[in-house]
């Protein structure tokens, strides 16, 4: 088994369109073989042999993507990996602000189930994540649309209300 290189030897970049997000690996001057992609709902990990060394690189996206739509375009100087967004909106940025992303499947090795008391202390973030996770697709769409259009000041789960109108920002009361 080959050792995984700690530093990714190629420069990378990312960009987005309204419907998709992409990562670009600049491979000019490198020998690249055996590209394997691991797309997830909000991240992408690649494994690739670069100049004979096994390397890994992971990206966390700002929003959700559809892993089944992954497309790889390889030219002489770049590898471009494009994934369609779940909701066609421009995100504030293509990648999450969490710069220390590790592949999701490696994290499963360290999974520990939380105690009931820990769940009570998670706060507002955990509460909102639980609402989103347990919501119907329409409620999720409403949450994404209301939050995005209002600049983070409105959060609605009612698609009938927000689906047909632009959600205006509302100052805190």
C-alpha positions as a Markdown table, in Angstrom:
| # | Residue | x | y | z |
|---|---|---|---|---|
| 1 | Unk | 0.0 | 0.0 | 0.0 |
| 2 | Unk | 1.4 | 3.4 | -0.9 |
| 3 | Unk | 1.8 | 6.2 | 1.7 |
| 4 | Unk | -0.5 | 9.2 | 1.3 |
| 5 | Unk | 1.4 | 12.4 | 0.6 |
| 6 | Unk | 0.7 | 14.9 | 3.4 |
| 7 | Unk | 1.0 | 18.0 | 1.1 |
| 8 | Unk | -1.1 | 18.1 | -2.1 |
| 9 | Unk | 1.5 | 18.8 | -4.8 |
| 10 | Unk | -0.8 | 20.6 | -7.3 |
| 11 | Unk | -2.3 | 24.0 | -7.1 |
| 12 | Unk | -6.1 | 24.0 | -6.9 |
| 13 | Unk | -8.9 | 26.5 | -7.3 |
| 14 | Unk | -12.7 | 26.6 | -7.2 |
| 15 | Unk | -15.5 | 28.6 | -8.7 |
| 16 | Unk | -19.3 | 28.5 | -9.0 |
| 17 | Unk | -22.1 | 29.3 | -11.4 |
| 18 | Unk | -25.7 | 29.6 | -10.4 |
| 19 | Unk | -26.3 | 25.9 | -11.1 |
| 20 | Unk | -22.9 | 24.3 | -10.3 |
| 21 | Unk | -19.7 | 24.4 | -8.3 |
| 22 | Unk | -16.3 | 23.3 | -9.6 |
| 23 | Unk | -12.8 | 22.6 | -8.4 |
| 24 | Unk | -9.8 | 22.8 | -10.6 |
| 25 | Unk | -6.6 | 20.9 | -10.1 |
| 26 | Unk | -3.6 | 22.4 | -12.1 |
| 27 | Unk | -1.5 | 19.4 | -13.2 |
| 28 | Unk | 0.9 | 21.0 | -15.7 |
| 29 | Unk | 4.4 | 19.4 | -15.2 |
| 30 | Unk | 3.0 | 16.5 | -13.1 |
| 31 | Unk | 2.3 | 12.9 | -14.0 |
| 32 | Unk | -1.3 | 12.2 | -12.9 |
| 33 | Unk | -2.9 | 8.7 | -12.8 |
| 34 | Unk | -5.7 | 6.8 | -11.1 |
| 35 | Unk | -8.1 | 9.6 | -10.2 |
| 36 | Unk | -10.9 | 8.5 | -7.8 |
| 37 | Unk | -13.6 | 10.9 | -6.7 |
| 38 | Unk | -15.7 | 10.7 | -3.5 |
| 39 | Unk | -18.5 | 13.2 | -3.8 |
| 40 | Unk | -20.8 | 13.8 | -0.8 |
| 41 | Unk | -23.8 | 16.1 | -0.2 |
| 42 | Unk | -21.6 | 19.0 | 0.8 |
| 43 | Unk | -18.0 | 17.9 | 0.0 |
| 44 | Unk | -15.7 | 16.3 | -2.5 |
| 45 | Unk | -12.6 | 14.2 | -1.8 |
| 46 | Unk | -10.2 | 13.0 | -4.5 |
| 47 | Unk | -7.5 | 10.3 | -4.4 |
| 48 | Unk | -5.0 | 10.5 | -7.2 |
| 49 | Unk | -1.4 | 9.3 | -7.9 |
| 50 | Unk | 0.7 | 12.4 | -8.7 |
| 51 | Unk | 4.3 | 11.8 | -9.8 |
| 52 | Unk | 4.1 | 8.3 | -8.4 |
| 53 | Unk | 2.8 | 9.3 | -5.0 |
| 54 | Unk | -0.7 | 8.6 | -3.7 |
| 55 | Unk | -2.3 | 12.0 | -2.7 |
| 56 | Unk | -5.7 | 13.1 | -1.3 |
| 57 | Unk | -7.4 | 16.4 | -1.3 |
| 58 | Unk | -10.8 | 17.4 | 0.1 |
| 59 | Unk | -13.1 | 20.4 | -0.3 |
| 60 | Unk | -16.2 | 21.4 | 1.7 |
| 61 | Unk | -18.8 | 23.3 | -0.4 |
| 62 | Unk | -20.7 | 26.3 | 1.0 |
| 63 | Unk | -24.0 | 24.5 | 0.2 |
| 64 | Unk | -25.4 | 21.2 | -0.9 |
| 65 | Unk | -24.6 | 19.5 | -4.2 |
| 66 | Unk | -26.0 | 16.5 | -6.0 |
| 67 | Unk | -23.2 | 13.9 | -5.9 |
| 68 | Unk | -24.7 | 11.9 | -8.8 |
| 69 | Unk | -24.1 | 14.8 | -11.2 |
| 70 | Unk | -20.3 | 14.8 | -10.9 |
| 71 | Unk | -18.5 | 15.4 | -14.2 |
| 72 | Unk | -14.7 | 15.3 | -14.7 |
| 73 | Unk | -13.1 | 17.2 | -17.6 |
| 74 | Unk | -9.4 | 16.6 | -18.1 |
| 75 | Unk | -7.3 | 18.8 | -20.4 |
| 76 | Unk | -3.6 | 18.9 | -20.8 |
| 77 | Unk | -3.0 | 21.3 | -17.9 |
| 78 | Unk | -6.0 | 20.9 | -15.6 |
| 79 | Unk | -8.5 | 18.5 | -14.1 |
| 80 | Unk | -11.9 | 20.2 | -13.7 |
| 81 | Unk | -14.5 | 18.5 | -11.5 |
| 82 | Unk | -18.0 | 20.0 | -11.8 |
| 83 | Unk | -21.0 | 19.1 | -9.6 |
| 84 | Unk | -24.5 | 20.5 | -9.9 |
| 85 | Unk | -26.0 | 22.4 | -6.9 |
| 86 | Unk | -29.1 | 21.1 | -5.2 |
| 87 | Unk | -30.6 | 24.6 | -5.4 |
| 88 | Unk | -29.7 | 26.9 | -8.3 |
| 89 | Unk | -28.6 | 30.0 | -6.3 |
| 90 | Unk | -25.3 | 31.9 | -6.1 |
| 91 | Unk | -23.6 | 31.2 | -2.8 |
| 92 | Unk | -21.6 | 33.9 | -1.0 |
| 93 | Unk | -18.5 | 31.7 | -1.9 |
| 94 | Unk | -18.0 | 28.3 | -3.5 |
| 95 | Unk | -16.2 | 26.7 | -0.6 |
| 96 | Unk | -17.1 | 26.6 | 3.1 |
| 97 | Unk | -15.0 | 28.7 | 5.4 |
| 98 | Unk | -13.8 | 25.6 | 7.1 |
| 99 | Unk | -10.4 | 25.2 | 5.6 |
| 100 | Unk | -9.4 | 22.1 | 7.5 |
| 101 | Unk | -11.5 | 19.6 | 5.7 |
| 102 | Unk | -10.8 | 15.9 | 6.0 |
| 103 | Unk | -12.5 | 13.2 | 3.9 |
| 104 | Unk | -15.9 | 12.2 | 5.3 |
| 105 | Unk | -15.3 | 8.5 | 5.2 |
| 106 | Unk | -12.2 | 8.9 | 7.5 |
| 107 | Unk | -14.4 | 10.6 | 10.1 |
| 108 | Unk | -16.6 | 7.5 | 10.4 |
| 109 | Unk | -13.7 | 5.7 | 12.2 |
| 110 | Unk | -14.0 | 8.1 | 15.1 |
| 111 | Unk | -17.8 | 8.2 | 15.4 |
| 112 | Unk | -19.1 | 8.2 | 19.0 |
| 113 | Unk | -22.8 | 8.5 | 19.7 |
| 114 | Unk | -23.6 | 11.5 | 21.9 |
| 115 | Unk | -25.3 | 11.2 | 25.3 |
| 116 | Unk | -28.8 | 12.6 | 25.7 |
| 117 | Unk | -27.5 | 15.4 | 28.0 |
| 118 | Unk | -25.0 | 16.6 | 25.3 |
| 119 | Unk | -27.9 | 17.0 | 22.9 |
| 120 | Unk | -29.6 | 19.4 | 25.2 |
| 121 | Unk | -26.6 | 21.7 | 25.4 |
| 122 | Unk | -26.0 | 22.0 | 21.6 |
| 123 | Unk | -27.9 | 25.2 | 21.3 |
| 124 | Unk | -29.4 | 27.1 | 18.3 |
| 125 | Unk | -27.1 | 25.7 | 15.6 |
| 126 | Unk | -28.0 | 22.1 | 16.5 |
| 127 | Unk | -31.6 | 23.0 | 16.7 |
| 128 | Unk | -31.6 | 24.5 | 13.2 |
| 129 | Unk | -29.6 | 21.6 | 11.8 |
| 130 | Unk | -32.1 | 19.2 | 13.2 |
| 131 | Unk | -35.0 | 21.1 | 11.7 |
| 132 | Unk | -33.3 | 21.1 | 8.3 |
| 133 | Unk | -32.3 | 17.4 | 8.4 |
| 134 | Unk | -35.9 | 16.3 | 9.4 |
| 135 | Unk | -37.6 | 18.7 | 6.9 |
| 136 | Unk | -39.4 | 17.7 | 3.7 |
| 137 | Unk | -37.7 | 18.7 | 0.4 |
| 138 | Unk | -40.2 | 21.6 | 0.1 |
| 139 | Unk | -39.4 | 22.9 | 3.6 |
| 140 | Unk | -35.6 | 22.6 | 2.9 |
| 141 | Unk | -36.1 | 24.6 | -0.4 |
| 142 | Unk | -38.1 | 27.2 | 1.6 |
| 143 | Unk | -35.3 | 27.4 | 4.2 |
| 144 | Unk | -32.6 | 27.8 | 1.6 |
| 145 | Unk | -34.5 | 30.4 | -0.4 |
| 146 | Unk | -35.6 | 32.5 | 2.6 |
| 147 | Unk | -32.2 | 32.5 | 4.2 |
| 148 | Unk | -30.3 | 33.2 | 0.9 |
| 149 | Unk | -32.6 | 35.9 | -0.4 |
| 150 | Unk | -32.9 | 37.7 | 2.9 |
| 151 | Unk | -29.1 | 37.7 | 3.5 |
| 152 | Unk | -29.5 | 35.4 | 6.6 |
| 153 | Unk | -32.2 | 37.5 | 8.4 |
| 154 | Unk | -35.3 | 35.3 | 7.6 |
| 155 | Unk | -35.7 | 31.6 | 7.9 |
| 156 | Unk | -39.0 | 30.0 | 6.8 |
| 157 | Unk | -40.0 | 26.4 | 6.3 |
| 158 | Unk | -43.2 | 27.4 | 4.5 |
| 159 | Unk | -42.7 | 26.9 | 0.7 |
| 160 | Unk | -46.2 | 28.1 | -0.1 |
| 161 | Unk | -45.3 | 31.5 | 1.5 |
| 162 | Unk | -41.8 | 32.1 | 0.2 |
| 163 | Unk | -41.9 | 30.1 | -3.1 |
| 164 | Unk | -43.8 | 32.7 | -5.0 |
| 165 | Unk | -42.2 | 35.9 | -3.7 |
| 166 | Unk | -38.8 | 37.5 | -3.1 |
| 167 | Unk | -37.9 | 37.3 | 0.6 |
| 168 | Unk | -36.9 | 40.7 | 1.8 |
| 169 | Unk | -34.2 | 41.2 | 4.5 |
| 170 | Unk | -35.7 | 42.0 | 8.0 |
| 171 | Unk | -33.7 | 43.7 | 10.7 |
| 172 | Unk | -33.8 | 42.0 | 14.2 |
| 173 | Unk | -36.6 | 43.1 | 16.4 |
